[in-house]
Amino acid sequence: MAWRIHDHVLRGEIDNRTRHRVIGRIWLAGLDEPLTLDLEGDCHPDVAGCLLEFENPAPIPLKTRPPALRQCGTAGEMTAARKVRVFDVPVAEAYMMAKRGEQPPEHMANCLYVEWFSERSGAVVIESTDYRLKISDPVWRFTAAEIAERKRQAEEGDTSFANAVDADGAVEKWDEFRCEQLLRESDMTGEKYRRLLEKYADHPDSERIIAREMGWTSLEEMLAEEGVESGDEVEENAPDADDEDEGEDEAAEGDELDEFEEVEEEPPDPEREGIDWVHDEDERVIHPVAKHARDVMRALLDELKEGDENLREKDDALGEFSSQFMILSVKLCSALGFIARRDRYMDPCMIIAWLKRALEIHNEVLTAADAITDHSKFPATRLAYYRQELFRIREKVLAVIGQLRRSD
């Protein structure tokens, strides 16, 4: 899995005018500071020895946290001459033409493809046929023998980039920062998927279009094959939508039940009761810090429901405060649940990464609390109480992070 950041690139430059070194800067829409690259290796022969500049005519602002701004590592394939097929009409229109048995107009185009690997971010990819490019004259060129050797290494998967990707997590265990980068990468992928779902929700070939836009080539091909093999038959024998949903729900419930029955959780360690776990009011195992956060959150929700009105629903500021508090509670329950359950797959570094993300939500809760200072329907004394509890929760989370770091 790799960060695919091309949608968010504003502009950038890749400089390989010094042999065996690639430096550069890449600006992402919505960020003031660029990513800076300092990589070992060389670009593909078409841009080796050159300064490559590119600009995205339609960047999408980045809504999730970016990769680490300092990118040091290994250069992978870096070229402005990858050959790809490009539709001459919008993707949605092309799929409608294909559905009618028509051949969408297309042409071969040069694709900018830039990839690298860094210890802080893993593999990162920029790929687009839409960028505006500018390439300087080369300062140096590969010899024919060097080009042949590069081709051999690429065919055998024996490049420095390939070796770095293969060794990621195998030679050295990921630290908390690498785990954080994985979570941010997942955020970016999820954000793009949600954006595409909204855009193509009503299109009859939405799954194939989304698979193409996400770069899921194998899934796109599989969906295309299924459409060819069963397209007409599906239309004739398609089940009622309600029946189909019901069947899917039943199947999902069955799968979940089977999976639940196969998993046998270990009982909590009696000696760690009150430290790593406690029982909640339903006798379920929960981490003490998560229970503290959930109890305070529930007390807040109950307090906002006092009387005949629900202030959480009627007041935007109080609604934001309580909603952010709820998100914090869920994040802590999810992350700390691995400790409470003594999960066999518990990774201290990943739990630290989750807890650090929870602390980001904690800051959002405090920001929302500032917005209700002197609120006419929420006494200052009660707000002071919840602020105090929030700081107590933060101290406990930081203590858990410290314990995990010492144990790793």
C-alpha positions as CSV (number, residue, x, y, z in Angstrom):
1,M,0.0,0.0,0.0
2,A,1.3,3.4,-0.9
3,W,0.4,7.0,-0.3
4,R,-1.1,8.3,-3.6
5,I,-1.0,12.0,-3.3
6,H,-1.4,13.2,-6.9
7,D,-4.9,14.6,-6.4
8,H,-3.7,17.0,-3.8
9,V,-0.4,18.1,-5.5
10,L,-0.4,21.8,-6.3
11,R,3.0,21.9,-7.9
12,G,6.4,20.4,-7.5
13,E,10.0,20.0,-8.7
14,I,12.2,16.9,-8.9
15,D,15.9,17.7,-9.4
16,N,18.3,14.9,-10.5
17,R,21.1,17.1,-11.9
18,T,23.5,15.5,-9.3
19,R,24.1,11.8,-10.0
20,H,22.8,9.3,-7.5
21,R,20.8,12.0,-5.7
22,V,17.2,13.3,-6.2
23,I,16.1,16.4,-4.3
24,G,12.8,18.2,-4.7
25,R,9.9,20.1,-3.2
26,I,6.2,19.3,-3.6
27,W,3.5,21.6,-2.5
28,L,0.1,20.2,-1.5
29,A,-3.1,22.2,-1.8
30,G,-4.1,23.4,1.7
31,L,-0.6,23.3,3.2
32,D,1.8,26.3,3.6
33,E,5.0,24.2,3.7
34,P,6.1,21.8,0.9
35,L,7.3,18.3,1.2
36,T,11.0,18.3,0.8
37,L,12.7,15.3,-0.8
38,D,16.3,14.1,-0.3
39,L,16.6,10.7,-1.9
40,E,19.3,8.3,-3.0
41,G,19.1,7.1,-6.6
42,D,18.4,8.5,-10.1
43,C,15.4,9.2,-12.2
44,H,14.4,7.3,-15.3
45,P,16.6,8.0,-18.4
46,D,14.0,10.4,-19.9
47,V,14.5,12.9,-17.0
48,A,17.8,11.7,-15.5
49,G,20.2,14.7,-15.1
50,C,17.3,17.1,-15.4
51,L,15.1,19.4,-13.4
52,L,11.5,18.3,-13.7
53,E,8.8,20.8,-12.8
54,F,5.1,20.0,-12.7
55,E,1.8,21.7,-11.9
56,N,-1.6,20.3,-11.3
57,P,-4.4,22.3,-13.0
58,A,-7.1,21.0,-10.7
59,P,-5.7,20.2,-7.2
60,I,-8.0,19.0,-4.4
61,P,-7.3,20.5,-0.9
62,L,-5.9,18.0,1.5
63,K,-8.4,17.5,4.4
64,T,-6.4,14.8,6.3
65,R,-3.0,15.2,8.0
66,P,-0.2,15.2,5.4
67,P,2.8,12.8,5.1
68,A,5.9,13.9,7.0
69,L,7.2,17.1,5.5
70,R,10.8,15.8,5.4
71,Q,11.1,12.9,3.1
72,C,14.5,11.1,3.1
73,G,14.9,7.7,1.6
74,T,15.2,6.0,-1.8
75,A,14.0,7.1,-5.2
76,G,11.9,4.6,-7.2
77,E,10.7,5.0,-10.7
78,M,10.6,8.7,-11.7
79,T,9.6,9.4,-15.3
80,A,7.5,11.7,-17.4
81,A,7.1,9.1,-20.2
82,R,5.1,6.2,-18.9
83,K,2.7,5.2,-21.7
84,V,-1.0,4.8,-20.6
85,R,-4.4,4.8,-22.4
86,V,-6.5,7.8,-21.7
87,F,-10.2,8.3,-22.5
88,D,-11.0,11.3,-24.7
89,V,-14.3,11.7,-22.8
90,P,-15.1,11.8,-19.1
91,V,-14.8,8.4,-17.3
92,A,-18.5,8.2,-16.6
93,E,-19.4,8.8,-20.2
94,A,-16.8,6.3,-21.4
95,Y,-18.4,3.6,-19.3
96,M,-21.9,4.4,-20.5
97,M,-20.6,4.1,-24.1
98,A,-19.0,0.7,-23.2
99,K,-22.3,-0.5,-21.7
100,R,-24.0,0.3,-25.0
101,G,-21.4,-1.7,-26.9
102,E,-19.6,1.3,-28.2
103,Q,-15.8,1.9,-28.1
104,P,-15.0,5.0,-26.1
105,P,-12.5,7.2,-27.9
106,E,-9.0,7.1,-26.3
107,H,-5.4,7.8,-27.1
108,M,-2.0,6.9,-25.7
109,A,-0.5,9.6,-23.4
110,N,2.7,10.2,-21.4
111,C,2.1,9.8,-17.7
112,L,4.1,11.5,-15.0
113,Y,5.0,8.8,-12.5
114,V,7.1,9.6,-9.4
115,E,7.6,7.2,-6.5
116,W,9.9,7.0,-3.5
117,F,10.3,5.3,-0.2
118,S,11.1,6.9,3.1
119,E,11.3,5.4,6.6
120,R,8.8,7.9,8.0
121,S,6.1,7.5,5.3
122,G,6.8,4.3,3.4
123,A,6.0,4.3,-0.3
124,V,4.7,7.5,-1.9
125,V,3.3,7.8,-5.4
126,I,2.4,10.7,-7.8
127,E,0.8,9.6,-11.0
128,S,-1.1,11.8,-13.5
129,T,-1.5,12.5,-17.2
130,D,-3.1,15.9,-16.5
131,Y,-0.1,17.8,-15.0
132,R,1.7,20.5,-16.9
133,L,5.3,19.6,-17.2
134,K,8.6,21.4,-17.8
135,I,11.9,19.5,-18.2
136,S,15.3,21.2,-18.4
137,D,18.2,20.1,-20.6
138,P,20.2,17.3,-19.0
139,V,23.4,17.9,-17.2
140,W,24.4,14.3,-17.6
141,R,23.1,11.1,-19.3
142,F,23.2,7.4,-18.6
143,T,25.4,5.3,-20.8
144,A,23.9,2.4,-22.8
145,A,25.5,-0.1,-20.4
146,E,23.9,1.8,-17.4
147,I,20.5,1.7,-19.1
148,A,20.8,-2.0,-19.7
149,E,21.7,-2.6,-16.1
150,R,18.8,-0.5,-14.8
151,K,16.4,-2.5,-17.0
152,R,17.8,-5.8,-15.7
153,Q,17.4,-4.7,-12.1
154,A,13.8,-3.5,-12.7
155,E,12.9,-6.8,-14.4
156,E,14.3,-8.8,-11.5
157,G,12.9,-6.6,-8.8
158,D,16.4,-5.9,-7.5
159,T,16.3,-2.1,-7.3
160,S,17.0,-0.2,-4.1
161,F,13.4,1.0,-4.0
162,A,12.0,-2.5,-4.4
163,N,14.3,-3.8,-1.7
164,A,13.3,-1.0,0.7
165,V,9.6,-1.7,0.1
166,D,10.0,-5.4,0.6
167,A,12.0,-4.9,3.8
168,D,9.5,-2.4,5.3
169,G,8.4,-3.9,8.6
170,A,10.3,-7.2,8.0
171,V,13.8,-6.2,9.0
172,E,13.0,-3.5,11.5
173,K,9.8,-3.3,13.4
174,W,7.7,-0.2,12.7
175,D,7.9,2.6,15.3
176,E,5.0,4.7,16.5
177,F,5.8,7.4,13.8
178,R,5.6,4.9,11.0
179,C,2.3,3.6,12.4
180,E,1.0,7.1,12.5
181,Q,1.9,7.5,8.8
182,L,0.0,4.3,8.0
183,L,-3.1,5.7,9.7
184,R,-2.8,9.0,7.8
185,E,-2.4,7.1,4.5
186,S,-5.6,5.2,5.4
187,D,-7.4,8.6,6.1
188,M,-6.4,9.9,2.7
189,T,-7.5,6.8,0.9
190,G,-10.8,6.8,2.7
191,E,-11.4,10.5,2.0
192,K,-10.9,9.9,-1.8
193,Y,-13.2,6.9,-1.7
194,R,-15.9,8.9,0.0
195,R,-15.5,11.7,-2.5
196,L,-15.9,9.3,-5.4
197,L,-18.9,7.6,-3.8
198,E,-20.6,11.0,-3.7
199,K,-19.7,11.8,-7.2
200,Y,-20.7,8.6,-8.9
201,A,-23.4,7.3,-6.5
202,D,-26.2,7.3,-9.1
203,H,-24.1,6.0,-12.0
204,P,-25.0,2.4,-13.1
205,D,-21.3,1.5,-13.4
206,S,-20.2,3.3,-10.2
207,E,-18.2,0.3,-8.8
208,R,-16.0,0.1,-11.9
209,I,-15.5,3.8,-12.2
210,I,-14.5,4.1,-8.6
211,A,-12.2,1.1,-8.9
212,R,-10.5,2.8,-11.9
213,E,-10.2,6.2,-10.1
214,M,-8.8,4.5,-7.0
215,G,-6.2,2.7,-9.0
216,W,-7.7,-0.7,-8.1
217,T,-6.9,-2.3,-11.5
218,S,-7.5,-5.9,-10.6
219,L,-11.0,-5.1,-9.1
220,E,-11.9,-3.0,-12.2
221,E,-11.0,-5.9,-14.4
222,M,-12.9,-8.4,-12.3
223,L,-16.0,-6.2,-12.3
224,A,-15.7,-5.8,-16.1
225,E,-15.5,-9.6,-16.5
226,E,-18.6,-10.1,-14.3
227,G,-20.5,-7.5,-16.3
228,V,-19.7,-9.3,-19.6
229,E,-20.5,-12.7,-18.3
230,S,-23.7,-11.9,-16.4
231,G,-24.9,-8.5,-17.4
232,D,-28.1,-9.5,-19.4
233,E,-28.9,-12.4,-17.1
234,V,-28.7,-10.2,-14.0
235,E,-31.2,-7.7,-15.4
236,E,-33.7,-10.5,-16.2
237,N,-33.4,-12.3,-12.9
238,A,-32.5,-9.4,-10.6
239,P,-34.1,-9.8,-7.1
240,D,-36.2,-7.2,-5.6
241,A,-34.0,-4.5,-3.9
242,D,-35.6,-5.1,-0.5
243,D,-35.0,-8.9,-0.8
244,E,-31.5,-8.4,-1.9
245,D,-30.7,-6.1,1.0
246,E,-32.3,-8.5,3.4
247,G,-30.3,-11.4,2.0
248,E,-27.1,-9.4,2.3
249,D,-27.9,-8.5,5.9
250,E,-28.6,-12.1,6.8
251,A,-25.3,-13.2,5.1
252,A,-23.4,-10.5,6.9
253,E,-24.9,-11.4,10.2
254,G,-24.0,-15.1,9.6
255,D,-20.4,-14.3,8.7
256,E,-20.1,-12.1,11.7
257,L,-21.5,-14.8,13.9
258,D,-19.2,-17.4,12.5
259,E,-16.2,-15.2,13.0
260,F,-17.3,-14.4,16.5
261,E,-17.7,-18.0,17.4
262,E,-14.2,-18.9,16.1
263,V,-12.5,-16.2,18.2
264,E,-11.9,-17.1,21.8
265,E,-10.7,-14.2,23.9
266,E,-8.3,-14.8,26.7
267,P,-9.6,-14.0,30.2
268,P,-8.2,-10.8,31.7
269,D,-5.3,-11.1,34.1
270,P,-6.7,-10.9,37.6
271,E,-3.5,-9.2,38.8
272,R,-4.0,-6.4,36.3
273,E,-7.6,-5.6,37.4
274,G,-7.9,-1.9,38.0
275,I,-4.7,-1.2,36.0
276,D,-5.3,-2.6,32.5
277,W,-9.0,-3.5,32.9
278,V,-12.2,-3.1,34.9
279,H,-15.7,-4.3,34.5
280,D,-18.3,-1.8,33.3
281,E,-22.0,-1.7,34.4
282,D,-22.7,-4.6,32.0
283,E,-19.8,-6.7,33.3
284,R,-17.9,-6.1,30.1
285,V,-14.1,-5.7,30.2
286,I,-12.9,-2.1,29.5
287,H,-9.8,-0.2,30.1
288,P,-10.0,2.2,33.2
289,V,-9.1,5.3,31.2
290,A,-11.7,4.4,28.5
291,K,-14.3,3.9,31.2
292,H,-13.5,7.2,32.8
293,A,-13.9,9.0,29.5
294,R,-17.1,7.2,28.7
295,D,-18.6,7.9,32.1
296,V,-17.9,11.6,31.9
297,M,-19.2,11.7,28.3
298,R,-22.5,10.0,29.4
299,A,-22.9,12.4,32.3
300,L,-22.5,15.3,29.9
301,L,-25.2,13.8,27.6
302,D,-27.5,13.3,30.5
303,E,-26.9,16.8,31.7
304,L,-27.8,18.3,28.3
305,K,-31.1,16.4,28.4
306,E,-32.3,17.8,31.7
307,G,-35.7,19.3,31.5
308,D,-38.0,19.2,28.5
309,E,-35.4,20.1,25.9
310,N,-32.3,18.4,24.5
311,L,-29.7,21.2,24.4
312,R,-27.4,19.0,22.3
313,E,-29.9,19.0,19.5
314,K,-31.0,22.6,19.8
315,D,-27.7,24.4,20.3
316,D,-24.9,24.1,17.8
317,A,-22.1,25.0,20.2
318,L,-23.2,22.5,22.9
319,G,-23.9,19.9,20.1
320,E,-20.3,20.3,18.9
321,F,-18.9,20.0,22.4
322,S,-20.8,16.8,23.1
323,S,-20.2,15.3,19.7
324,Q,-16.4,15.8,19.9
325,F,-16.5,14.3,23.4
326,M,-18.3,11.3,22.0
327,I,-15.7,10.8,19.3
328,L,-12.9,11.0,21.9
329,S,-14.6,8.3,24.0
330,V,-15.0,6.0,21.0
331,K,-11.3,6.5,20.0
332,L,-10.1,5.7,23.5
333,C,-12.3,2.6,23.8
334,S,-11.0,1.3,20.5
335,A,-7.3,1.9,21.2
336,L,-7.3,0.9,24.8
337,G,-9.5,-2.2,24.3
338,F,-6.4,-4.1,23.0
339,I,-4.8,-3.6,26.3
340,A,-7.9,-4.4,28.4
341,R,-8.5,-7.6,26.4
342,R,-4.9,-8.7,26.3
343,D,-5.3,-9.0,22.5
344,R,-2.8,-11.4,21.0
345,Y,-2.2,-9.1,18.1
346,M,-1.5,-6.0,20.3
347,D,1.2,-3.8,18.8
348,P,2.3,-1.1,21.4
349,C,3.5,1.2,18.6
350,M,0.2,1.1,16.8
351,I,-1.7,1.7,20.1
352,I,0.5,4.7,20.7
353,A,-0.3,6.0,17.3
354,W,-4.0,5.6,17.9
355,L,-3.8,7.3,21.3
356,K,-1.9,10.2,19.8
357,R,-4.8,10.6,17.3
358,A,-7.2,10.5,20.2
359,L,-5.3,13.3,21.8
360,E,-5.8,15.3,18.6
361,I,-9.6,14.8,19.1
362,H,-9.0,15.8,22.8
363,N,-7.8,19.2,21.5
364,E,-10.9,19.5,19.4
365,V,-13.0,18.9,22.5
366,L,-11.2,21.7,24.4
367,T,-11.6,24.0,21.4
368,A,-15.4,23.3,21.5
369,A,-15.4,23.9,25.2
370,D,-13.9,27.4,24.6
371,A,-16.8,28.2,22.3
372,I,-19.3,27.7,25.2
373,T,-17.6,29.9,27.7
374,D,-20.2,32.2,29.3
375,H,-23.0,30.1,27.6
376,S,-26.4,31.2,28.9
377,K,-27.7,27.6,29.2
378,F,-24.6,25.9,30.5
379,P,-23.2,27.1,33.9
380,A,-19.6,28.1,34.1
381,T,-19.1,25.8,37.1
382,R,-20.2,22.8,35.0
383,L,-18.0,23.7,32.2
384,A,-15.0,24.0,34.6
385,Y,-15.8,20.5,35.9
386,Y,-15.7,19.0,32.4
387,R,-12.5,20.8,31.5
388,Q,-11.0,19.4,34.7
389,E,-12.1,15.9,33.8
390,L,-10.7,16.4,30.2
391,F,-7.3,17.3,31.6
392,R,-7.4,14.3,34.0
393,I,-8.2,12.0,31.0
394,R,-5.3,13.6,29.0
395,E,-2.8,12.9,31.9
396,K,-3.9,9.3,32.1
397,V,-3.6,8.8,28.3
398,L,-0.1,10.3,28.4
399,A,0.8,7.9,31.2
400,V,-0.4,4.9,29.2
401,I,1.7,6.1,26.2
402,G,4.7,6.3,28.5
403,Q,4.1,2.8,29.8
404,L,3.8,1.4,26.2
405,R,7.0,3.1,25.2
406,R,8.9,1.6,28.1
407,S,7.5,-1.9,27.4
408,D,8.2,-1.8,23.6
